[in-house]
C-alpha cells in the first residue's frame, strides 16, 4: 500500500513540473467526488488514500482524484471482450485495411471526454510511410485533436480521409468495444487504457507458426492467445511494464 502512495507522490512531483492545457473542472465538488471514488477502492486501501487526500493541498487533491479516476481494465476484461466481440474485431481489421493506402501505416485512437480535467472527446492520429528498409518514417502526427480542428482536417486531406471516414472507423471500433487501431505487419487494436498502461490485441493475417508463438509469448508484453491472436500490454511512463496479474 505504501508503494501506491509513494508512486502517487512521485507522479505529483512530475505533474507539478510540467505545463499542460487541461485544468481540473472547477464545477466539480472535490470532496463529494472523492467519496464516490473511495467506494470503488478496496476496503483495505481506503484509510491510506483517505489520509493522503485529507492531508493534501488543493492541487494534490485534484491530482489524486485525477489518478484515481483514470480508466481501469485487466487481462480478464481483454480476454472476455475478445470472446464476445471476436467477429467484430476481425471485421474491424478487414475493413480498416481497405481505408489505409498501401504505402502508409496509420494509427488512430478516439479519446473519450474527461469531465475531471475538462477535456472534450478528441482524436490521436499518427501517419507513417513504409520504407523498403523496414524503418517507417513519420509523416504527420497529432494528439488530442478536436474533430473539427484545421490541424486534423489537414491530416485527413493528406491521407485522403474525411469526416465520413472517421465516422466509419469509430462505428467499427465501437462495435468491437475497442478504442484504437493501427495497421502494419499485424494489426494492433487497442482495447482499453488502464491507468497509464494500455491493453491491445495483435491480429495477424495467418495463424502463428511455432517460432512466432515463441516470439509473441514472452509472459510480459505478449501472451499468445490462440490462432492469429496475441494479447499485448503496453506499460506507461510509470507503473507495471508487464501484464498485471489480474
Helices and strands as residue ranges (DSSP letters): H 2-17, H 30-38, H 43-55, H 58-68, H 75-99, E 104-111, E 122-129, E 137-145, H 150-158, H 163-176, E 180-182, E 187-194, E 197-203, H 210-215, E 222-226, E 229-234
